[in-house]
Amino acid sequence: MASHASIMTVARNATFQDRVRYQLTVAAVAVMVESNATASHALRVAYANAVIGGTADLLGAAVVVLTNSTLAAAVTLAQADFGIADSDLPFVVNSVFNALAGVAT
């Protein structure tokens, strides 16, 4: 796993935050069309609106995304993409969406 300092360097990077923002937007669009009967739908929609409206905390989201052990292990400051493939982000973002939305489990 990368050092905490390296992980925070990546989380603060505007390009990485844009990558997270894009994947959050994909997830938010899916939430907006899900059934009203979906568990915690109201909280999920509220967060989806924040993402789509541009008011979601991207630094916070980037840090949460980087708590995933696979991504944290991949972090390397020597690569332009920090060693994190775009193909790894959808699974991680979808897995933390509820946490970001404030859904308690």
C-alpha positions as CSV (number, residue, x, y, z in Angstrom):
1,M,0.0,0.0,0.0
2,A,1.2,3.5,-0.7
3,S,2.0,5.8,2.1
4,H,-0.8,7.9,3.5
5,A,1.0,11.0,2.3
6,S,1.1,9.6,-1.3
7,I,-2.6,8.7,-1.1
8,M,-3.4,12.3,0.0
9,T,-1.3,13.7,-2.7
10,V,-3.3,11.8,-5.3
11,A,-6.6,12.7,-3.6
12,R,-5.7,16.4,-3.8
13,N,-4.8,16.2,-7.5
14,A,-7.3,18.0,-9.7
15,T,-7.0,15.5,-12.5
16,F,-7.7,12.6,-10.2
17,Q,-10.6,14.5,-8.7
18,D,-12.0,15.0,-12.2
19,R,-11.7,11.2,-12.8
20,V,-13.7,10.6,-9.6
21,R,-16.2,13.3,-10.5
22,Y,-16.9,11.7,-13.9
23,Q,-17.5,8.3,-12.3
24,L,-19.6,9.8,-9.6
25,T,-21.7,11.5,-12.3
26,V,-22.2,8.2,-14.1
27,A,-23.4,6.6,-10.8
28,A,-25.5,9.7,-10.0
29,V,-27.4,9.4,-13.3
30,A,-28.1,5.8,-12.5
31,V,-29.4,6.7,-9.1
32,M,-31.7,9.4,-10.6
33,V,-33.5,6.7,-12.6
34,E,-33.7,4.0,-10.0
35,S,-36.9,2.9,-8.4
36,N,-38.3,5.0,-5.6
37,A,-38.5,1.8,-3.6
38,T,-34.7,1.4,-3.6
39,A,-33.4,1.4,0.0
40,S,-32.3,4.9,1.1
41,H,-33.5,6.3,-2.2
42,A,-34.0,9.8,-0.8
43,L,-30.5,10.1,0.5
44,R,-29.0,8.6,-2.6
45,V,-31.0,11.1,-4.8
46,A,-29.9,14.0,-2.6
47,Y,-26.2,13.1,-3.1
48,A,-26.8,12.4,-6.8
49,N,-28.2,16.0,-7.1
50,A,-25.1,17.3,-5.3
51,V,-22.8,15.4,-7.7
52,I,-24.7,16.6,-10.8
53,G,-25.1,20.1,-9.5
54,G,-21.4,20.4,-8.8
55,T,-21.6,20.9,-5.0
56,A,-20.4,17.4,-3.9
57,D,-17.1,17.4,-1.9
58,L,-14.6,16.0,-4.5
59,L,-11.6,15.9,-2.1
60,G,-13.7,14.0,0.4
61,A,-14.9,11.6,-2.3
62,A,-11.4,11.1,-3.7
63,V,-10.1,10.2,-0.2
64,V,-13.0,7.8,0.3
65,V,-12.4,6.2,-3.1
66,L,-8.7,5.8,-2.2
67,T,-9.6,3.8,1.0
68,N,-10.2,0.9,-1.3
69,S,-7.2,-1.4,-0.7
70,T,-6.8,-2.3,-4.4
71,L,-6.5,1.3,-5.4
72,A,-4.4,2.3,-2.4
73,A,-2.0,-0.5,-3.3
74,A,-1.8,0.7,-6.9
75,V,-0.9,4.3,-6.1
76,T,2.4,5.5,-7.5
77,L,3.3,9.1,-7.9
78,A,5.7,8.3,-10.8
79,Q,2.8,7.7,-13.3
80,A,0.6,10.2,-14.9
81,D,-2.5,8.3,-13.8
82,F,-1.0,7.5,-10.4
83,G,-1.1,3.8,-11.3
84,I,-4.9,3.8,-11.1
85,A,-6.7,2.6,-14.3
86,D,-10.0,4.2,-15.3
87,S,-11.4,0.7,-15.4
88,D,-10.9,0.3,-11.7
89,L,-12.9,3.4,-10.7
90,P,-16.5,2.4,-11.6
91,F,-16.6,-0.6,-9.1
92,V,-15.0,1.5,-6.3
93,V,-17.2,4.5,-6.8
94,N,-20.3,2.3,-6.9
95,S,-19.2,0.5,-3.8
96,V,-18.8,3.7,-1.8
97,F,-21.7,5.7,-3.2
98,N,-24.0,5.0,-0.3
99,A,-21.3,6.0,2.2
100,L,-20.8,9.2,0.4
101,A,-24.6,9.8,0.4
102,G,-24.7,9.3,4.1
103,V,-26.6,6.0,4.0
104,A,-26.0,4.1,7.3
105,T,-25.7,0.4,7.1
